[in-house]
Amino acid sequence: MTFDFQKPVLQIIQALGGGDAMPVVEAHLIEGNESEAKSRLAIALTGAVRQVLPAALDGITVMIHELKADAYMRGGQHKTPAAALPDPVQMVKDFLSAMEARDLDQARTFLAPDFVMYFPAQAPMHRLEELVEWSKPRYRFVRKTYEAFDVTSGATGPTVYVFGTLHGEWLDGTIFSGIRFVDRFETAGGLFTRQDVWNDMAETKASA
């Protein structure tokens, strides 16, 4: 089964049909994508199949066929492939590292103009400086230990969930650790548009 990769992934999955067999997905791309991007694409297609079909991981085959630009034409014109989106998991890691280092200039490079943050018991924030001021009366510093990343297909791009624990220091110098957190990031065009944060910091501090 072949398809035009301009179609949504959902259509690709539906085209595969049912059965407990070993589905094969073929993608045709114009040359120009890096190996890392093609690997991410193959992993994403494999995961998409497993969301719909009862196929074992070892039974799913993904084949990416590359065409030279002069061998592809649509609408009477040769096309140049768009650059692949950045790895959303690496984006999250780099953004959170910049925030921990309070490198706000670097952190802002990951944000869309309409970026918004939602933290527990706090009105929506649109500027990183708001978050820094909000955190000052709560703790001296906080760091994150990552346990898992989940990537799903959102309405405008990949959505990333981050699971792990927090460690750091309260204002009185007391050390804390092992506080659970979940961050959710929405993306569009390779930038973050929204961050939702859930954690047990308030409960942990109240019981300390």
Protein Blocks (a to p, Z undefined) as FASTA:
>chain_A
ZZdfkbcfklmmmmnogajddcdddddddehiafklmmmmmmmmmmmmmmmpccdfklpc
cddddddfklgceehiacddddddddfklmmmmmmmmmmnopaklmmmmpcfkbccddeh
iacdfbfklmmmmmmmmombdcdddfbdcddddfkbccdddddddddddfkopacehiac
ddddddeehiafbdcdddfklmmmmmZZ
